[in-house]
Amino acid sequence: MASPPTPSPHDRSRPEDENDPVEQMILRTGCANLHYALQDCMAEHQDWRKCQTQVKDFKDCMTSYQNVQKARLLKQRPSESDSKSQLTASD
């Protein structure tokens, strides 16, 4: 009786029910529809230069998301004046 084939260590395919981490990240940004539109354009034209509108729209969406995330992180971080006052208070 033959044993089941051992998967190749180079086989990077995923089961259908396992989500792609890049796709999950894009879904979290809210830019997924623009990403899919860009993918569709690229599949149709095979030339990113013909998809500049979609490239720009996706880039603008991702930039906006990154700016929101950056602002959120900066709000969470204690300000420099707070940390300086804590340092002098402990001296």
C-alpha positions in Angstrom: 0.0 0.0 0.0 1.4 3.4 -1.0 1.7 6.1 1.5 0.2 9.6 0.8 2.6 11.9 -1.1 4.7 14.1 1.1 4.1 17.7 0.3 7.1 19.5 -1.3 8.7 22.0 1.1 8.5 24.5 -1.8 4.7 24.2 -2.1 3.4 27.4 -0.7 -0.2 26.8 -1.7 -2.8 27.2 1.1 -6.0 25.2 1.7 -9.1 27.0 0.3 -10.4 27.8 3.7 -7.2 29.4 4.9 -7.1 33.2 4.3 -4.1 34.9 2.8 -2.5 37.2 5.4 -1.9 39.9 2.8 -5.6 39.8 1.9 -6.6 39.9 5.5 -4.4 43.0 6.0 -5.9 44.7 3.0 -9.4 43.9 4.2 -8.6 45.6 7.6 -7.6 48.9 5.8 -11.0 49.4 4.1 -9.2 49.6 0.7 -10.1 46.0 -0.5 -12.5 47.1 -3.2 -9.9 49.4 -4.7 -7.3 46.6 -4.4 -9.6 44.3 -6.3 -10.3 46.9 -9.0 -6.5 47.3 -9.4 -6.1 43.5 -9.7 -8.9 43.3 -12.3 -7.3 46.1 -14.3 -3.9 44.5 -14.2 -5.4 41.1 -15.2 -7.2 42.8 -18.2 -4.4 45.0 -19.4 -1.3 43.2 -18.2 0.4 46.6 -17.9 0.3 48.7 -14.7 0.8 51.9 -16.8 -2.7 51.4 -18.1 -4.1 51.2 -14.6 -2.8 54.5 -13.2 -6.2 55.6 -12.0 -6.7 52.4 -10.0 -3.1 52.6 -8.7 -3.6 56.2 -7.5 -7.0 55.4 -5.9 -5.5 52.4 -4.0 -2.4 54.4 -3.0 -4.5 57.3 -1.7 -6.7 54.9 0.3 -3.7 53.2 1.8 -2.0 56.5 2.6 -5.1 57.7 4.3 -5.3 54.5 6.4 -1.7 54.8 7.3 -2.1 58.4 8.4 -5.1 57.5 10.6 -3.0 54.6 12.2 -0.1 56.9 12.7 -2.3 59.6 14.4 -3.8 56.9 16.6 -0.4 55.6 17.7 0.8 59.1 18.4 -2.2 59.7 20.6 -1.5 56.5 22.6 2.1 57.5 23.2 2.8 59.8 26.1 3.8 63.2 25.0 7.5 64.3 25.5 6.5 66.9 28.1 4.7 64.2 30.2 7.8 62.0 30.1 10.1 64.8 30.9 8.0 65.9 33.9 7.9 62.2 35.1 11.7 62.1 34.8 12.2 65.3 36.9 9.6 64.2 39.4 11.5 61.0 40.1 14.9 62.8 40.5 
